[in-house]
Amino acid sequence: QVQLVESGGGLVQAGGSLRLSCAASGSIRNINFMGWYRQAPGKERELVAVIRSGGRTDYAASVKGRFTIARDNAKPMVNLQMNSLKPEDTGVYFCNIRTPWDNGWGQGTQVTVSS
């Protein structure tokens, strides 16, 4: 079973940057999906960024050009570099890692962007 631990959230002013990290442990083989979701108060959880087994990345339109997702297979770990942050980026960010046998979620890390 995959266990995930997130770090890097916090409070930042608009225009600032944060870097989120998600470290995976446990029985991990054949990771085919590593992604970040976020959930703002009163809203549904949404996919922010994903990197697939072939290295292809996809981003939500609202973060394209500002956020960058990257994976480190050796650890394994997935990071989310967030630049030019906006107040609407505020929310709890969750890491999600999938294998053919497991679908693991982190506990979430709070990101707050002040105007």
C-alpha angles and dihedrals in degrees: 000000000000119000119194131196120191128200141168105067123132148118120309137164121249110279093030131114139239133181120213122199131194120193119196128206138167129054101352123169132148100004106200101171134035117174149155124227129183135202123201121200110284093005136101122258111268134195111250104176139348137189118197132206093269092052096256113147130202130187138194110256090242093062103033111127093017104060128054126193121202135172134212108204094187094067095018106241140141124207134194118205110200119194133174090023120200131202089250089063088070115120146089111298120212129195118220125191124179136193128175087268106033144040110199129190131192124227093252133250125229120239117188122183116192123206 
